[in-house]
Amino acid sequence: MSADNWAICPKCKEKNVTLREDYEIGMDEFGTLSIDYSAYCKECKFKYKYNYIISIPMEDKKEIV
Ligand SMILES: [Zn+2]
C-alpha cells in the first residue's frame, strides 16, 4: 500500500504550511515487512526519511495466551 498525504509542517506550523508525506507499507511473499516514509516541506526545506525492514519469523507460531 502506498499513499501520499498533506500534513502540517512541524517547523512552520504557525504559518500553516503543508508538509508533503509519501509512504509505502507492505509485506511480501517472504514475510518481509517494509515501511518507507518521507516528508518534505518546500517552505523551510525540512525533510525527513524513515525506512524500516523487518523479516517476520514464519516458524514458532505460538498462540498468545
Ligand atoms: Zn516547513
N, CA, C, O and the ligand as a Tripos MOL2 file, in Angstrom:
@<TRIPOS>MOLECULE
protein
  261   259    66     0     0
PROTEIN
NO_CHARGES

@<TRIPOS>ATOM
      1 N           0.8360   -1.1890    0.0000 N.3       1 MET1
      2 CA          0.0000    0.0000    0.0000 C.3       1 MET1
      3 C           0.8740    1.2420    0.0000 C.2       1 MET1
      4 O           1.7950    1.3480    0.8090 O.2       1 MET1
      5 N           0.6110    2.1440   -0.8560 N.am      2 SER2
      6 CA          1.3440    3.4020   -0.8340 C.3       2 SER2
      7 C           0.3550    4.5480   -0.9510 C.2       2 SER2
      8 O          -0.7300    4.4120   -1.5160 O.2       2 SER2
      9 N           0.7580    5.6630   -0.4060 N.am      3 ALA3
     10 CA         -0.1370    6.8160   -0.4220 C.3       3 ALA3
     11 C           0.6640    8.0910   -0.2360 C.2       3 ALA3
     12 O           1.8310    8.0570    0.1530 O.2       3 ALA3
     13 N           0.0420    9.1820   -0.5090 N.am      4 ASP4
     14 CA          0.6530   10.4580   -0.1620 C.3       4 ASP4
     15 C          -0.3940   11.2860    0.5660 C.2       4 ASP4
     16 O          -1.6010   11.0930    0.4210 O.2       4 ASP4
     17 N           0.1190   12.2040    1.3450 N.am      5 ASN5
     18 CA         -0.7580   12.9500    2.2310 C.3       5 ASN5
     19 C          -0.1660   14.3390    2.4460 C.2       5 ASN5
     20 O           1.0410   14.5370    2.3020 O.2       5 ASN5
     21 N          -1.0130   15.2850    2.7880 N.am      6 TRP6
     22 CA         -0.5490   16.6250    3.1280 C.3       6 TRP6
     23 C          -0.8310   16.8530    4.6000 C.2       6 TRP6
     24 O          -1.9780   16.8250    5.0460 O.2       6 TRP6
     25 N           0.2400   17.0810    5.3420 N.am      7 ALA7
     26 CA          0.1000   17.3380    6.7720 C.3       7 ALA7
     27 C           0.5810   18.7620    7.0380 C.2       7 ALA7
     28 O           0.9400   19.4890    6.1120 O.2       7 ALA7
     29 N           0.5860   19.1490    8.2990 N.am      8 ILE8
     30 CA          1.0960   20.4750    8.6720 C.3       8 ILE8
     31 C           2.5770   20.3260    9.0240 C.2       8 ILE8
     32 O           2.9440   19.4340    9.7880 O.2       8 ILE8
     33 N           3.4160   21.1800    8.4810 N.am      9 CYS9
     34 CA          4.8490   21.1180    8.7560 C.3       9 CYS9
     35 C           5.1110   21.4390   10.2310 C.2       9 CYS9
     36 O           4.6640   22.4740   10.7250 O.2       9 CYS9
     37 N           5.8350   20.5590   10.9410 N.am     10 PRO10
     38 CA          6.1050   20.8160   12.3670 C.3      10 PRO10
     39 C           7.0330   21.9960   12.5970 C.2      10 PRO10
     40 O           7.0780   22.5380   13.7010 O.2      10 PRO10
     41 N           7.7830   22.4090   11.5620 N.am     11 LYS11
     42 CA          8.7060   23.5310   11.7210 C.3      11 LYS11
     43 C           8.0660   24.8740   11.4170 C.2      11 LYS11
     44 O           8.4950   25.9020   11.9410 O.2      11 LYS11
     45 N           7.0480   24.8700   10.5800 N.am     12 CYS12
     46 CA          6.3890   26.1520   10.3130 C.3      12 CYS12
     47 C           4.8810   26.0250   10.4340 C.2      12 CYS12
     48 O           4.1320   26.4710    9.5650 O.2      12 CYS12
     49 N           4.4580   25.4210   11.5070 N.am     13 LYS13
     50 CA          3.0210   25.2390   11.7450 C.3      13 LYS13
     51 C           2.2790   26.5460   12.0300 C.2      13 LYS13
     52 O           1.0710   26.6450   11.8200 O.2      13 LYS13
     53 N           3.0320   27.5620   12.5190 N.am     14 GLU14
     54 CA          2.3960   28.8640   12.7920 C.3      14 GLU14
     55 C           1.8860   29.4900   11.4870 C.2      14 GLU14
     56 O           0.8800   30.1990   11.4740 O.2      14 GLU14
     57 N           2.5960   29.2130   10.4020 N.am     15 LYS15
     58 CA          2.1970   29.7600    9.1090 C.3      15 LYS15
     59 C           1.2520   28.8280    8.3590 C.2      15 LYS15
     60 O           0.8300   29.1110    7.2380 O.2      15 LYS15
     61 N           0.9280   27.6990    9.0100 N.am     16 ASN16
     62 CA          0.0170   26.7030    8.4200 C.3      16 ASN16
     63 C           0.5150   26.1400    7.0880 C.2      16 ASN16
     64 O          -0.2580   25.9190    6.1560 O.2      16 ASN16
     65 N           1.8140   25.9190    7.0310 N.am     17 VAL17
     66 CA          2.4160   25.4070    5.8070 C.3      17 VAL17
     67 C           2.2370   23.8950    5.7440 C.2      17 VAL17
     68 O           2.3620   23.1930    6.7480 O.2      17 VAL17
     69 N           1.9450   23.4170    4.5570 N.am     18 THR18
     70 CA          1.7270   21.9720    4.4200 C.3      18 THR18
     71 C           3.0280   21.2310    4.1630 C.2      18 THR18
     72 O           3.9740   21.7390    3.5620 O.2      18 THR18
     73 N           3.0150   20.0230    4.6470 N.am     19 LEU19
     74 CA          4.1430   19.1200    4.5470 C.3      19 LEU19
     75 C           3.7010   17.9500    3.6780 C.2      19 LEU19
     76 O           2.6850   17.3090    3.9500 O.2      19 LEU19
     77 N           4.4650   17.6840    2.6440 N.am     20 ARG20
     78 CA          4.1060   16.5600    1.7880 C.3      20 ARG20
     79 C           4.6700   15.2600    2.3600 C.2      20 ARG20
     80 O           5.8590   15.1700    2.6660 O.2      20 ARG20
     81 N           3.8170   14.2730    2.5000 N.am     21 GLU21
     82 CA          4.2400   12.9790    3.0120 C.3      21 GLU21
     83 C           3.9810   11.9080    1.9570 C.2      21 GLU21
     84 O           2.9250   11.8740    1.3250 O.2      21 GLU21
     85 N           4.9600   11.0490    1.7870 N.am     22 ASP22
     86 CA          4.7920    9.8810    0.9170 C.3      22 ASP22
     87 C           5.1370    8.6600    1.7320 C.2      22 ASP22
     88 O           6.1480    8.6360    2.4340 O.2      22 ASP22
     89 N           4.3220    7.6760    1.6420 N.am     23 TYR23
     90 CA          4.6510    6.4660    2.3910 C.3      23 TYR23
     91 C           4.1690    5.2090    1.6900 C.2      23 TYR23
     92 O           3.2240    5.2110    0.9010 O.2      23 TYR23
     93 N           4.8740    4.1360    2.0250 N.am     24 GLU24
     94 CA          4.5860    2.8510    1.4390 C.3      24 GLU24
     95 C           4.7760    1.8010    2.5210 C.2      24 GLU24
     96 O           5.7960    1.7970    3.2100 O.2      24 GLU24
     97 N           3.8370    0.9410    2.6720 N.am     25 ILE25
     98 CA          3.9490   -0.1080    3.6790 C.3      25 ILE25
     99 C           3.3560   -1.3920    3.1140 C.2      25 ILE25
    100 O           2.3020   -1.3850    2.4770 O.2      25 ILE25
    101 N           4.0600   -2.4980    3.3630 N.am     26 GLY26
    102 CA          3.5300   -3.7490    2.8670 C.3      26 GLY26
    103 C           4.4200   -4.9260    3.1830 C.2      26 GLY26
    104 O           5.5900   -4.7670    3.5330 O.2      26 GLY26
    105 N           3.8580   -6.0940    3.0580 N.am     27 MET27
    106 CA          4.5980   -7.3200    3.2970 C.3      27 MET27
    107 C           4.6750   -8.1020    1.9980 C.2      27 MET27
    108 O           3.7120   -8.1590    1.2330 O.2      27 MET27
    109 N           5.8370   -8.7060    1.7580 N.am     28 ASP28
    110 CA          5.9540   -9.5080    0.5490 C.3      28 ASP28
    111 C           5.7170  -10.9900    0.8510 C.2      28 ASP28
    112 O           5.3940  -11.3600    1.9800 O.2      28 ASP28
    113 N           5.8800  -11.8230   -0.1650 N.am     29 GLU29
    114 CA          5.5680  -13.2480   -0.0190 C.3      29 GLU29
    115 C           6.5550  -14.0050    0.8570 C.2      29 GLU29
    116 O           6.3100  -15.1600    1.2040 O.2      29 GLU29
    117 N           7.6770  -13.3660    1.2240 N.am     30 PHE30
    118 CA          8.6600  -13.9940    2.1040 C.3      30 PHE30
    119 C           8.4700  -13.5780    3.5620 C.2      30 PHE30
    120 O           9.2440  -13.9990    4.4210 O.2      30 PHE30
    121 N           7.4950  -12.7910    3.8470 N.am     31 GLY31
    122 CA          7.2530  -12.3470    5.2120 C.3      31 GLY31
    123 C           8.1080  -11.1580    5.5960 C.2      31 GLY31
    124 O           8.3770  -10.9390    6.7770 O.2      31 GLY31
    125 N           8.5380  -10.3900    4.6090 N.am     32 THR32
    126 CA          9.3240   -9.1960    4.8940 C.3      32 THR32
    127 C           8.4030   -7.9890    4.8650 C.2      32 THR32
    128 O           7.7310   -7.7040    3.8740 O.2      32 THR32
    129 N           8.4000   -7.3030    5.9760 N.am     33 LEU33
    130 CA          7.5620   -6.1130    6.0810 C.3      33 LEU33
    131 C           8.4440   -4.8910    5.8890 C.2      33 LEU33
    132 O           9.4650   -4.7490    6.5610 O.2      33 LEU33
    133 N           8.0650   -4.0280    4.9970 N.am     34 SER34
    134 CA          8.8590   -2.8160    4.8070 C.3      34 SER34
    135 C           7.9960   -1.5730    4.9250 C.2      34 SER34
    136 O           6.8590   -1.5060    4.4580 O.2      34 SER34
    137 N           8.6010   -0.6000    5.5750 N.am     35 ILE35
    138 CA          7.9490    0.6850    5.8070 C.3      35 ILE35
    139 C           8.8670    1.7600    5.2470 C.2      35 ILE35
    140 O          10.0430    1.8340    5.6020 O.2      35 ILE35
    141 N           8.3350    2.5650    4.3970 N.am     36 ASP36
    142 CA          9.1090    3.5990    3.7460 C.3      36 ASP36
    143 C           8.3290    4.9050    3.8870 C.2      36 ASP36
    144 O           7.1780    4.9990    3.4620 O.2      36 ASP36
    145 N           8.9590    5.8990    4.4810 N.am     37 TYR37
    146 CA          8.2560    7.1550    4.7360 C.3      37 TYR37
    147 C           9.1560    8.3220    4.3790 C.2      37 TYR37
    148 O          10.3480    8.3040    4.6860 O.2      37 TYR37
    149 N           8.6150    9.3050    3.7540 N.am     38 SER38
    150 CA          9.3730   10.5300    3.5410 C.3      38 SER38
    151 C           8.4450   11.7290    3.6270 C.2      38 SER38
    152 O           7.2710   11.6650    3.2600 O.2      38 SER38
    153 N           9.0060   12.8200    4.1210 N.am     39 ALA39
    154 CA          8.2460   14.0580    4.2570 C.3      39 ALA39
    155 C           9.1000   15.2040    3.7580 C.2      39 ALA39
    156 O          10.3230   15.1940    3.8980 O.2      39 ALA39
    157 N           8.4430   16.1890    3.1750 N.am     40 TYR40
    158 CA          9.1790   17.3340    2.6490 C.3      40 TYR40
    159 C           8.3300   18.5970    2.7170 C.2      40 TYR40
    160 O           7.1660   18.6150    2.3170 O.2      40 TYR40
    161 N           8.9510   19.6500    3.2350 N.am     41 CYS41
    162 CA          8.2880   20.9560    3.2730 C.3      41 CYS41
    163 C           9.0250   21.8730    2.3200 C.2      41 CYS41
    164 O          10.2260   22.0970    2.4730 O.2      41 CYS41
    165 N           8.3180   22.4030    1.3410 N.am     42 LYS42
    166 CA          9.0060   23.2550    0.3700 C.3      42 LYS42
    167 C           9.2080   24.6780    0.8860 C.2      42 LYS42
    168 O           9.9490   25.4580    0.2880 O.2      42 LYS42
    169 N           8.5590   25.0080    1.9780 N.am     43 GLU43
    170 CA          8.7230   26.3450    2.5680 C.3      43 GLU43
    171 C          10.0530   26.4590    3.3250 C.2      43 GLU43
    172 O          10.8420   27.3660    3.0590 O.2      43 GLU43
    173 N          10.3010   25.5410    4.2650 N.am     44 CYS44
    174 CA         11.5080   25.6260    5.0940 C.3      44 CYS44
    175 C          12.5490   24.5710    4.7240 C.2      44 CYS44
    176 O          13.5960   24.4810    5.3660 O.2      44 CYS44
    177 N          12.2710   23.7810    3.7040 N.am     45 LYS45
    178 CA         13.1670   22.7190    3.2100 C.3      45 LYS45
    179 C          13.3890   21.5820    4.2090 C.2      45 LYS45
    180 O          14.3230   20.7920    4.0770 O.2      45 LYS45
    181 N          12.5220   21.5210    5.1950 N.am     46 PHE46
    182 CA         12.6180   20.4290    6.1540 C.3      46 PHE46
    183 C          12.2880   19.1160    5.4460 C.2      46 PHE46
    184 O          11.2970   19.0080    4.7230 O.2      46 PHE46
    185 N          13.1490   18.1230    5.6760 N.am     47 LYS47
    186 CA         12.7960   16.8080    5.1410 C.3      47 LYS47
    187 C          13.1930   15.7030    6.0950 C.2      47 LYS47
    188 O          14.1300   15.8300    6.8830 O.2      47 LYS47
    189 N          12.4580   14.6320    6.0000 N.am     48 TYR48
    190 CA         12.7000   13.5120    6.8830 C.3      48 TYR48
    191 C          12.3860   12.2270    6.1380 C.2      48 TYR48
    192 O          11.3750   12.1040    5.4450 O.2      48 TYR48
    193 N          13.3030   11.2640    6.3110 N.am     49 LYS49
    194 CA         13.1040    9.9720    5.6680 C.3      49 LYS49
    195 C          13.2070    8.8830    6.7110 C.2      49 LYS49
    196 O          14.0550    8.9410    7.6010 O.2      49 LYS49
    197 N          12.3560    7.9060    6.6020 N.am     50 TYR50
    198 CA         12.3970    6.7880    7.5290 C.3      50 TYR50
    199 C          12.1310    5.5140    6.7410 C.2      50 TYR50
    200 O          11.1890    5.4260    5.9530 O.2      50 TYR50
    201 N          12.9840    4.5390    6.9770 N.am     51 ASN51
    202 CA         12.8310    3.2760    6.2840 C.3      51 ASN51
    203 C          13.0970    2.1470    7.2600 C.2      51 ASN51
    204 O          14.0770    2.1800    8.0040 O.2      51 ASN51
    205 N          12.2480    1.1690    7.2580 N.am     52 TYR52
    206 CA         12.4170    0.0570    8.1720 C.3      52 TYR52
    207 C          11.9890   -1.2280    7.4910 C.2      52 TYR52
    208 O          10.9200   -1.3100    6.8860 O.2      52 TYR52
    209 N          12.8520   -2.2320    7.6040 N.am     53 ILE53
    210 CA         12.5520   -3.5340    7.0060 C.3      53 ILE53
    211 C          12.7070   -4.5940    8.0810 C.2      53 ILE53
    212 O          13.7250   -4.6390    8.7700 O.2      53 ILE53
    213 N          11.7350   -5.4200    8.2230 N.am     54 ILE54
    214 CA         11.8090   -6.4880    9.2200 C.3      54 ILE54
    215 C          11.3400   -7.8050    8.6030 C.2      54 ILE54
    216 O          10.3350   -7.8650    7.8940 O.2      54 ILE54
    217 N          12.1040   -8.8560    8.8990 N.am     55 SER55
    218 CA         11.7190  -10.1990    8.4720 C.3      55 SER55
    219 C          10.9020  -10.8390    9.5750 C.2      55 SER55
    220 O          11.3880  -11.0350   10.6890 O.2      55 SER55
    221 N           9.7090  -11.1500    9.2710 N.am     56 ILE56
    222 CA          8.8210  -11.7210   10.2720 C.3      56 ILE56
    223 C           8.9980  -13.2370   10.2910 C.2      56 ILE56
    224 O           8.8390  -13.8910    9.2600 O.2      56 ILE56
    225 N           9.3300  -13.8070   11.4670 N.am     57 PRO57
    226 CA          9.5510  -15.2550   11.5220 C.3      57 PRO57
    227 C           8.2660  -16.0260   11.2360 C.2      57 PRO57
    228 O           7.2040  -15.7360   11.7870 O.2      57 PRO57
    229 N           8.3980  -17.0140   10.3600 N.am     58 MET58
    230 CA          7.2280  -17.8000    9.9690 C.3      58 MET58
    231 C           7.0620  -19.0390   10.8370 C.2      58 MET58
    232 O           5.9890  -19.6410   10.8760 O.2      58 MET58
    233 N           8.1540  -19.4240   11.5470 N.am     59 GLU59
    234 CA          8.0610  -20.5880   12.4300 C.3      59 GLU59
    235 C           7.6380  -20.1260   13.8220 C.2      59 GLU59
    236 O           7.4080  -18.9420   14.0710 O.2      59 GLU59
    237 N           7.5450  -21.1050   14.7120 N.am     60 ASP60
    238 CA          7.2270  -20.8350   16.1100 C.3      60 ASP60
    239 C           5.9420  -20.0260   16.2860 C.2      60 ASP60
    240 O           5.8940  -19.0480   17.0310 O.2      60 ASP60
    241 N           4.9430  -20.4540   15.6000 N.am     61 LYS61
    242 CA          3.6600  -19.7620   15.7430 C.3      61 LYS61
    243 C           2.9680  -20.2270   17.0180 C.2      61 LYS61
    244 O           2.0910  -21.0900   17.0020 O.2      61 LYS61
    245 N           3.3860  -19.6360   18.0960 N.am     62 LYS62
    246 CA          2.7820  -19.9920   19.3850 C.3      62 LYS62
    247 C           1.5460  -19.1300   19.6070 C.2      62 LYS62
    248 O           1.5030  -17.9480   19.2670 O.2      62 LYS62
    249 N           0.5750  -19.7600   20.1740 N.am     63 GLU63
    250 CA         -0.6390  -19.0000   20.4430 C.3      63 GLU63
    251 C          -0.4340  -18.0810   21.6320 C.2      63 GLU63
    252 O           0.1830  -18.4440   22.6330 O.2      63 GLU63
    253 N          -0.9580  -16.9080   21.4920 N.am     64 ILE64
    254 CA         -0.8350  -15.9310   22.5750 C.3      64 ILE64
    255 C          -1.9400  -16.2070   23.6060 C.2      64 ILE64
    256 O          -3.1320  -16.2480   23.3030 O.2      64 ILE64
    257 N          -1.4700  -16.3910   24.8220 N.am     65 VAL65
    258 CA         -2.4530  -16.6760   25.8890 C.3      65 VAL65
    259 C          -2.7700  -15.4450   26.7070 C.2      65 VAL65
    260 O          -3.5730  -15.5130   27.6380 O.2      65 VAL65
    261 ZN          8.1820   23.8460    6.9810 Zn       66 ZN66
@<TRIPOS>BOND
     1     1     2 1
     2     2     3 1
     3     3     4 2
     4     3     5 am
     5     5     6 1
     6     6     7 1
     7     7     8 2
     8     7     9 am
     9     9    10 1
    10    10    11 1
    11    11    12 2
    12    11    13 am
    13    13    14 1
    14    14    15 1
    15    15    16 2
    16    15    17 am
    17    17    18 1
    18    18    19 1
    19    19    20 2
    20    19    21 am
    21    21    22 1
    22    22    23 1
    23    23    24 2
    24    23    25 am
    25    25    26 1
    26    26    27 1
    27    27    28 2
    28    27    29 am
    29    29    30 1
    30    30    31 1
    31    31    32 2
    32    31    33 am
    33    33    34 1
    34    34    35 1
    35    35    36 2
    36    35    37 am
    37    37    38 1
    38    38    39 1
    39    39    40 2
    40    39    41 am
    41    41    42 1
    42    42    43 1
    43    43    44 2
    44    43    45 am
    45    45    46 1
    46    46    47 1
    47    47    48 2
    48    47    49 am
    49    49    50 1
    50    50    51 1
    51    51    52 2
    52    51    53 am
    53    53    54 1
    54    54    55 1
    55    55    56 2
    56    55    57 am
    57    57    58 1
    58    58    59 1
    59    59    60 2
    60    59    61 am
    61    61    62 1
    62    62    63 1
    63    63    64 2
    64    63    65 am
    65    65    66 1
    66    66    67 1
    67    67    68 2
    68    67    69 am
    69    69    70 1
    70    70    71 1
    71    71    72 2
    72    71    73 am
    73    73    74 1
    74    74    75 1
    75    75    76 2
    76    75    77 am
    77    77    78 1
    78    78    79 1
    79    79    80 2
    80    79    81 am
    81    81    82 1
    82    82    83 1
    83    83    84 2
    84    83    85 am
    85    85    86 1
    86    86    87 1
    87    87    88 2
    88    87    89 am
    89    89    90 1
    90    90    91 1
    91    91    92 2
    92    91    93 am
    93    93    94 1
    94    94    95 1
    95    95    96 2
    96    95    97 am
    97    97    98 1
    98    98    99 1
    99    99   100 2
   100    99   101 am
   101   101   102 1
   102   102   103 1
   103   103   104 2
   104   103   105 am
   105   105   106 1
   106   106   107 1
   107   107   108 2
   108   107   109 am
   109   109   110 1
   110   110   111 1
   111   111   112 2
   112   111   113 am
   113   113   114 1
   114   114   115 1
   115   115   116 2
   116   115   117 am
   117   117   118 1
   118   118   119 1
   119   119   120 2
   120   119   121 am
   121   121   122 1
   122   122   123 1
   123   123   124 2
   124   123   125 am
   125   125   126 1
   126   126   127 1
   127   127   128 2
   128   127   129 am
   129   129   130 1
   130   130   131 1
   131   131   132 2
   132   131   133 am
   133   133   134 1
   134   134   135 1
   135   135   136 2
   136   135   137 am
   137   137   138 1
   138   138   139 1
   139   139   140 2
   140   139   141 am
   141   141   142 1
   142   142   143 1
   143   143   144 2
   144   143   145 am
   145   145   146 1
   146   146   147 1
   147   147   148 2
   148   147   149 am
   149   149   150 1
   150   150   151 1
   151   151   152 2
   152   151   153 am
   153   153   154 1
   154   154   155 1
   155   155   156 2
   156   155   157 am
   157   157   158 1
   158   158   159 1
   159   159   160 2
   160   159   161 am
   161   161   162 1
   162   162   163 1
   163   163   164 2
   164   163   165 am
   165   165   166 1
   166   166   167 1
   167   167   168 2
   168   167   169 am
   169   169   170 1
   170   170   171 1
   171   171   172 2
   172   171   173 am
   173   173   174 1
   174   174   175 1
   175   175   176 2
   176   175   177 am
   177   177   178 1
   178   178   179 1
   179   179   180 2
   180   179   181 am
   181   181   182 1
   182   182   183 1
   183   183   184 2
   184   183   185 am
   185   185   186 1
   186   186   187 1
   187   187   188 2
   188   187   189 am
   189   189   190 1
   190   190   191 1
   191   191   192 2
   192   191   193 am
   193   193   194 1
   194   194   195 1
   195   195   196 2
   196   195   197 am
   197   197   198 1
   198   198   199 1
   199   199   200 2
   200   199   201 am
   201   201   202 1
   202   202   203 1
   203   203   204 2
   204   203   205 am
   205   205   206 1
   206   206   207 1
   207   207   208 2
   208   207   209 am
   209   209   210 1
   210   210   211 1
   211   211   212 2
   212   211   213 am
   213   213   214 1
   214   214   215 1
   215   215   216 2
   216   215   217 am
   217   217   218 1
   218   218   219 1
   219   219   220 2
   220   219   221 am
   221   221   222 1
   222   222   223 1
   223   223   224 2
   224   223   225 am
   225   225   226 1
   226   226   227 1
   227   227   228 2
   228   227   229 am
   229   229   230 1
   230   230   231 1
   231   231   232 2
   232   231   233 am
   233   233   234 1
   234   234   235 1
   235   235   236 2
   236   235   237 am
   237   237   238 1
   238   238   239 1
   239   239   240 2
   240   239   241 am
   241   241   242 1
   242   242   243 1
   243   243   244 2
   244   243   245 am
   245   245   246 1
   246   246   247 1
   247   247   248 2
   248   247   249 am
   249   249   250 1
   250   250   251 1
   251   251   252 2
   252   251   253 am
   253   253   254 1
   254   254   255 1
   255   255   256 2
   256   255   257 am
   257   257   258 1
   258   258   259 1
   259   259   260 2
@<TRIPOS>SUBSTRUCTURE
     1 MET1         2 RESIDUE 1 A MET
     2 SER2         6 RESIDUE 1 A SER
     3 ALA3        10 RESIDUE 1 A ALA
     4 ASP4        14 RESIDUE 1 A ASP
     5 ASN5        18 RESIDUE 1 A ASN
     6 TRP6        22 RESIDUE 1 A TRP
     7 ALA7        26 RESIDUE 1 A ALA
     8 ILE8        30 RESIDUE 1 A ILE
     9 CYS9        34 RESIDUE 1 A CYS
    10 PRO10       38 RESIDUE 1 A PRO
    11 LYS11       42 RESIDUE 1 A LYS
    12 CYS12       46 RESIDUE 1 A CYS
    13 LYS13       50 RESIDUE 1 A LYS
    14 GLU14       54 RESIDUE 1 A GLU
    15 LYS15       58 RESIDUE 1 A LYS
    16 ASN16       62 RESIDUE 1 A ASN
    17 VAL17       66 RESIDUE 1 A VAL
    18 THR18       70 RESIDUE 1 A THR
    19 LEU19       74 RESIDUE 1 A LEU
    20 ARG20       78 RESIDUE 1 A ARG
    21 GLU21       82 RESIDUE 1 A GLU
    22 ASP22       86 RESIDUE 1 A ASP
    23 TYR23       90 RESIDUE 1 A TYR
    24 GLU24       94 RESIDUE 1 A GLU
    25 ILE25       98 RESIDUE 1 A ILE
    26 GLY26      102 RESIDUE 1 A GLY
    27 MET27      106 RESIDUE 1 A MET
    28 ASP28      110 RESIDUE 1 A ASP
    29 GLU29      114 RESIDUE 1 A GLU
    30 PHE30      118 RESIDUE 1 A PHE
    31 GLY31      122 RESIDUE 1 A GLY
    32 THR32      126 RESIDUE 1 A THR
    33 LEU33      130 RESIDUE 1 A LEU
    34 SER34      134 RESIDUE 1 A SER
    35 ILE35      138 RESIDUE 1 A ILE
    36 ASP36      142 RESIDUE 1 A ASP
    37 TYR37      146 RESIDUE 1 A TYR
    38 SER38      150 RESIDUE 1 A SER
    39 ALA39      154 RESIDUE 1 A ALA
    40 TYR40      158 RESIDUE 1 A TYR
    41 CYS41      162 RESIDUE 1 A CYS
    42 LYS42      166 RESIDUE 1 A LYS
    43 GLU43      170 RESIDUE 1 A GLU
    44 CYS44      174 RESIDUE 1 A CYS
    45 LYS45      178 RESIDUE 1 A LYS
    46 PHE46      182 RESIDUE 1 A PHE
    47 LYS47      186 RESIDUE 1 A LYS
    48 TYR48      190 RESIDUE 1 A TYR
    49 LYS49      194 RESIDUE 1 A LYS
    50 TYR50      198 RESIDUE 1 A TYR
    51 ASN51      202 RESIDUE 1 A ASN
    52 TYR52      206 RESIDUE 1 A TYR
    53 ILE53      210 RESIDUE 1 A ILE
    54 ILE54      214 RESIDUE 1 A ILE
    55 SER55      218 RESIDUE 1 A SER
    56 ILE56      222 RESIDUE 1 A ILE
    57 PRO57      226 RESIDUE 1 A PRO
    58 MET58      230 RESIDUE 1 A MET
    59 GLU59      234 RESIDUE 1 A GLU
    60 ASP60      238 RESIDUE 1 A ASP
    61 LYS61      242 RESIDUE 1 A LYS
    62 LYS62      246 RESIDUE 1 A LYS
    63 GLU63      250 RESIDUE 1 A GLU
    64 ILE64      254 RESIDUE 1 A ILE
    65 VAL65      258 RESIDUE 1 A VAL
    66 ZN66       261 GROUP 0 **** ****
